Structure formats: structure tokens, C-alpha cells
Amino acid sequence: MKRLDLYGFKSFGRRVSVELEQGLNAIVGPNGCGKSNLLDAIRWALGEPSARSLRGGRTEDIIFGGTKDVRPLGMAEVVLTFDNTDGALGLPHHEVALTRRAYRSGQSFFAINGVPCRLRDIQDLLARANFGARSHVLVSQGTAETLAVSGGDERRAALDEVAGIARYRHVALLARLARDRALQEMDRAQAVLAEMG
Ligand code: ATP
């Protein structure tokens, strides 16, 4: 990731642009200055489906709520810009920018390089590159602890993600849902046929 642009996300009431260097980047600052909010912003823009897992209850909680001196905002926006010179994201662009917005009205907006898309498109793009909100790329304090103390399914799921198996599970799940729907349709059709004698 090359750059992180924030506007109206949690405590970021003003436009903030963070340039990231290759290798290790450290975020330092006093308690409550927004370090975790910055990581939440990354996770959110990477397609985290729910605001609940971002230490807030509702979508509204991620929109800057104002301070003593600054008015609240009506929208939260996060843009993640990736270097794609190696083509890892599967798009023919040297840079790929992912935009996610949430409005107080409840509407949301997603874009890849400025072209509006669905949340699903961002998730799929990142899953194909083995990179997503739930992937090994971001390991929160809580998750690290879970991994350390858990066994079985949870640890397996995390390892699957690292090994790139998780996306196939996702595809398999969608296929199973489609099959179940088709079976239900078939049952219904058979019932109608039976009624018709
Ligand atoms: P610590 O080191 O204590 O974990 P931190 O630097 O990680 O702190 P964060 O948890 O990222 O800090 O930031 C917390 C601050 O963000 C709190 O002051 C909280 O009031 C503020 N904040 C969170 N959501 C919003 C919002 N929607 N609008 C305005 N401020 C917010």
C-alpha cells in the first residue's frame, strides 16, 4: 500500500493523507490520538462488511461525530492506493485506488480507480490477490491472541487464509447456496406438477 487518504472517518474530521514507505511503517502517538482508528480505516476500505467489527456499533459510529470546535460530517471516506506495477491486483494499472464511503443517510459508495462498483467487487479483487479485510494482512491485538490461544477451526481458518485457500471456500459457499436455491426451486416445481396430476 502506498497511500491512505481519510476524510470524516472516526476521529479524522479533516482530510488526512498518509504516505507509506516500503517495508515497515510505524504509527506512534499518545493514547486516543487515532492509531487504532487508522487501522480500522484500512480494514474498512479493504471490504470489512460490518461496522460492528470495527469497535463501533453502527455505520454512523464510523462517521466523524464532531468535537467541541469542529462540526460533525455527513460522510466518511477512505481511499487506499496500492502500487500495482507488478500487476498483483490483476488490473492493467500501475496504481489501484480503492474508495469506500458511508453517508449518514445510510447510503454507501465504492469505487475502484474512480469507477463506481459494489462492495463485492472490491472483496473479489482483493480475494483474487489473497489480500482482504479478513486476511493475514491485518492482525489485530485480539486476533493475535485468539490465534495464540485457540485451536481447531479458528486457527485452521486463519491458516487457510494465509495459504490462499479461503477464497476457494468462499466460491464453494456461493456455489452451495446457488445449488440449495436450485433444489428448492425444483421441489416447488415438482409440487406444482404433482398438483396438476
Ligand atoms: P490507544 O493508544 O488508547 O489505543 P488510539 O491512538 O488507538 O488510542 P483510537 O482508539 O484510534 O486511539 O481513537 C480513539 C478516539 O477516536 C477517541 O477519542 C474517540 O472519541 C475518537 N472517535 C472514535 N470514533 C469517532 C467518531 N465517529 N467521531 C469523532 N471521534 C471519534
Boltz pocket constraint, residues with backbone or C-beta under 6 A from the ligand:
constraints:
  - pocket:
      binder: B
      contacts: [[A, 9], [A, 10], [A, 11], [A, 12], [A, 29], [A, 30], [A, 31], [A, 32], [A, 33], [A, 34], [A, 35], [A, 36], [A, 37], [A, 38], [A, 60], [A, 61], [A, 62], [A, 63], [A, 64], [A, 65], [A, 66]]
      max_distance: 6.0
